Amino acid sequence: MYFTQINALPIFMFAGGAIGNLIAIIVLSVSRQERKSSAFYTLVCGLAVTDLLGTCLASPLTIANFLDPNVLKDQRLCEFHSFLLLFFGLTGLSIICAMAAERYLAICCPYTYERWRVNRRFAQKFLFFIYISHIFFCCLPAMGMSRSEVQRSGTWCFINWGKHEPVPASYSVMYGVVSLLLILGTIVLNLAVCGALLLMRQRTAQRPVTRASVRQRWRALSSAAETQMIAVLVTTSVVVLACSAPLVVRLFANLMMNKYPDADLAAIRIASVNPILDPWIYILLRRSLFRRLLRLSRRGRSTRRSSSPATQRNLFHPELMRESHVSQSHKPNWPSTIPFGLLNFDHIGAELTCMSYTEEFG
């Protein structure tokens, strides 16, 4: 009975990661053509494929080791398992950070975004660069810079992060520093995007706009799109920090103090939850749960509509995005309904910048 309970955990994690990322890839594959051409869509596809590959390659070794404890005692398999954990952990962080950087450029630096031609091809090249550079970096332990070994629990392999020899310790420090910078970069970029959107909304609400269509268009944009983007960005930051930070902390802790195998095992298990949560955050949350939350918000605010100012009534009403609410003579260049997350926001930043310029100098 005890043996069956132990085996259930990696099996359920494998099934959850594989099924979730397969659903995500299917959802992405049936998206509209204009979404597929965006850089953000390409990065999300890369993240889903990366998570799926990591789950399908690493989990079977873990399950096989539960069935036969001698599997990971083979040095080649141990090095391969260690490489998988190093590579897919770092690659997932890099792609998430790239997604945050892409949104930052699109919203906060629209002219730089256009000048650099950040599109699908650019994202594909960047994904290729991430894969090649990370393969080389994560192969360094197998080349002699460090050594992979079975951890004390006997269920997984990783670099010998407890050695105080200069070369192995330097690699552990490098891996930890790179991971830490990616985590901090993702959080800072997400907060910058959220702050920029809130600042734009505040400035537009405080300053008069001569054209009613421009004001109405910005209200629509700042209600549905802004709320959705802030929700997914905050959720992404929390998940990335919660799943990746413990392993980074253990990397530095094992170099400075005695090893705690139970803490190391807990950290790698928490990190392995990241590929399971990613597809639900970036794909499924935008289509189901978030819309339900918006409906609940509208029902809760319906009782206070009579006493609320007119400018505050449309905060959580995505129906404002329909063409019937926007003057046809000033119809914007984006679709009548601005969807969430993966949709092409490439030109929204430029539009908002132009609006801000009109308010100040028009």
N, C-alpha and C positions, 0 to 999 in steps of 0.2 A: 504493500500500500504506500509506504513512504517513497519507494523508488518510482512509482507511478506519479505521485504528486510532484516529484522533482522534474520528471520528464515533461510534465504538462506545461511548465512555464516557457521553455524555449520553443515548444511546438506552437503554443498559442501566440507567442510573439512573432514567430515566423509566418503563421497564417494571417495575423493582423497586418503585418507589414506588406506581405505580398498582395493580399486582396485589396487593401487600401490603395496601394500605389497602382495596381492594375485598374481599379475604378477611376483613379485620377487620370491615368493615361487615356482611358476610353473617353472620359468627359472632355479632355483636351482635344482629342482627335476629331470630335464632332463639333468643335467650336467653329465660329464663322471665319471666313477667309481673312477678313481684316484683322481679326485677333491673332491669327496664326502668323501674320507678317510682323508683329511687334516683337521688340527685344524682350520685353517682360514675359510674354508667352513662351518664347524660346528658352529663357532661363528657368521658368517653372517646369517646362517639359524636361530640361536637363536635370533638375532636382528630382523629379519623379522617377526618371530612369535611373539616376544614381542611387536613390533609396531602394529601388527595386533590385538592382544588381547587388547592392550591399547585403540586402536581406537574403537573396537567393544564394549568394556565395558563402557568406559567413555562418548563417544559421544551420545549414546542413552539417557543417563540421562540428558545431556545438552539440547538435542532437546526436550525431554519431559518437561523439566523445562520451555522452551520457550512457549510450548503449555499450560502448567499449572504452573504458578509461585509458587504454593504451594508445588511442588514436593520436592524440596530440603529443605523445612522447616521441613520435617520429620528428626529428629536427626539421626536416623540410616542410612537413605539414604545419609544424609550430611556427616557423618563419612565415609561411603563407598566411596563416590565420592572423598573426601579428600584423603583417602587411595590410590585410583587409581592414582590420580595425583602425589602423593608422590612416590609411588612404581614404576610406569612406567617411570617417569622422571629420577629417580636415577638408575634404572636398565638399561635403554638405555645408559646412560653415562658410566656405569660400563662395559657393553659389548663392547662399542666402545673403551674404554681404554684397555680392554683385547685384542682386535684385534690389536691395536697399539703395545702392549707389545709382542704379538706373532710375529708380523713382525720384531720387534726389535731383538728378540732372534734369529729368523731364519736368519737374514741378518748380524747382528753385533756379535752375540755369537752363531755360529753354533754348536760348540762342546757342550756347555751347553744345547742347544736346543735338541740335540740328547741324551745327558745323562739323561735329564729329561723326555725323551720320550713324547714330546709334539705332540700328535696325536689326532685323533678323540675322543678316549675314554677320554683322558686327558681334552679336551675341554668340553665334556659332563659333566664330574664331576665338572669342574669349573663353568659351567652354573648352575648346580644344587646348588652349594654353593652360587652363586650370588642370586638365587631366594630365597633360604631358609633364608639367612642372611638379605636380604632386606625386606622380608615379616615380619620378627621379628622387624626390625628397624622401619618400617613404621606403624606397629601396636602399637607402643608405645603411640601415642596420644590417641588411643582408650582405652589404659590401664590406662590412667590418667595422663600421663606425659605432655600432652597438650590438647587442646580442639579444635575440628573442628567446624567451623561456616560458615554460608552463608556470602559471601563477600558483600560489599556495593552495587555492581551492581545487586546482586540478581540472577546471572546466574551461579555461581560456588561456591564450598565449598573448604576451605583450612584451615590449622591450623591458630590459632589466633596469627599471627606473630607480632602483635602490643603490646602484653602484656609485661609488664616489670617485672612480677613476676619471681622469680628465676627459677622455674622448666620449665614453658613454654618457657621462653627465652633461657634456656640452650638447649632445644631440637631444637629450631630454629637455634641456633648457630651451633649445631652439624650437622644438615642437610645441612646448608650452607657451612660449612667447608669441609664436605665430597664431596659435589658437586664441590666445587672450586678445591679441590685436583685432582678430576677425570678429570676436564677440563684441568688443567695445565699439568697433567700427559700425557694426550692424545697429547697435543700440543708438549711437550718436546720429547716424544717418536717419533712422526712423524718427527719432525725436525732432530732428531738424525739419523733416517733411511735415510732421504734425504741427510743429510750431509755425511753419510758413503758411500752411493752410488756415490755421486759426487766425494768424495775423492778417492775412488777406481778407478773410471774412469780416474781421473787426473793422478794418479800414474801410471796407466797402459799405458796411452798415452805418458808419459814422459820417461818411462824406456823401453829399448829395450827388446824384447822377442825373444828367439832363435827359437821357434817353430811358424811357420806362422799360424798353425791351432789354437793355443791358443790365439794369438792376434785376429784372425778373430772371434773366438767364443766370446771373451770379447767385441769386437766391437758390435756384434749382441746383446749381452745381455744388454750392456750399452745404446743402442739406443732405441729399442722398449720397453723392460721391464722396464728400468729405467725411461723413459719418462712417461710411463703409471702409474707406481707406484707413482712417484712424483706428478702427476696430481691428482690422487685420494686422496693421503694423504693430500695435501694442501687443496683440496676441503673439505675433512672431517673436518680438523681443523677449517676452516672458518665457516662451517655450525654448528658444535658443539658450537663454541664460540658465534656465532650470535644468536643461538636459546636458549642456556642454560644460558648464562651469565646474561641477563636481570633479570631473576627470582632470580638468586643468589644475584645479586645486590640489588633487592628489599627486599630480606630476611634480609640483614644487614641494609638496609636503614630504614626499618620499626622499627627496634630495636633502632635506634639512633636518629630518627627524626619523625616528624608528618607523618601520613599516607596520601598517595595520591592514592585513589581508581582507578583513571583512569590509572595511571602508573602501578599499580598491574594488572589490567585487560589486559593492553597491553603486559605485561611481560608473563602472562600465555598463551595468544594467540600466541605470538611468540614461546614459548616453544612447543605449540601443533603443530606447523608446522614441527618440527623435524621428527616425524614419517612419514610425507608425503614426505619429501625430501630424507630420508635414502635409500629407495629401489632404487630410480633413481640414486643415487650416486654409490652405491656398486654393482648394478646389470646392469642396462640398459645403463649407461654411457659408460661402457667398450665395449659394443657390437655395438653401433651405432654412437653416437656423436663423440667419441674419434677417431674412424676410419676415419670418415669424416674429422676431424681436421688434422689427419695425411696426408690424401690425399691433402688437401688444402696446408699444409706445403710443401709437395713434389712439388706441382705445382709452389708455390712461389719460391722455391729454384732451380727449373730446369733451370731458366734463368741465374743462377750464377754458374752452375756446371763447366763450362770451366775454370773459374778463381779461383775456390776454390781448396785447396789442396785435394789430393786423400783421405787423412785420414778423411776429414770432409764431404765427399759426402754422407756417409751412415748414417747420424745422425738420420734421420726420415724414414728409409726404413726397415720396418719389414720383407721384403722378404729376408733379409740376414739370417733370422732364418731358411730358408729351408735347407734341407740336402745337396742340390747341392752346397751350398756355404761353407760347412764345410768338411774338409778332412775326409774320411771314416776311416782312420787309427787312428784318434784321435777323433772319434765321441763322444760327451758328453752323459751323462745319462739322460738328459731331452728331451722332445719331440722336433721334428724338428721345430715346431713353438711354441714360448713361449707366451702363452696368457696372459691375464691381470688379476690382482687382486686376484680372487678366486683360481687361479691355484696353483698347488702344488710347492711352492718355498722352500720346506723343505730342499733340498740338495744344493740349489744355494749358500747359505752362506758358506758352507763347501768348495764348489768348488772354490769360490772366495778367500777364505783364503788360500787354497792350492796354487793357482796361485800367490798370493802375496808372499807366502813363497818361491816359486820357483824363483821369481824375485830377492829376497834379498839374498838367500843362495844357489840357484841352479847354 
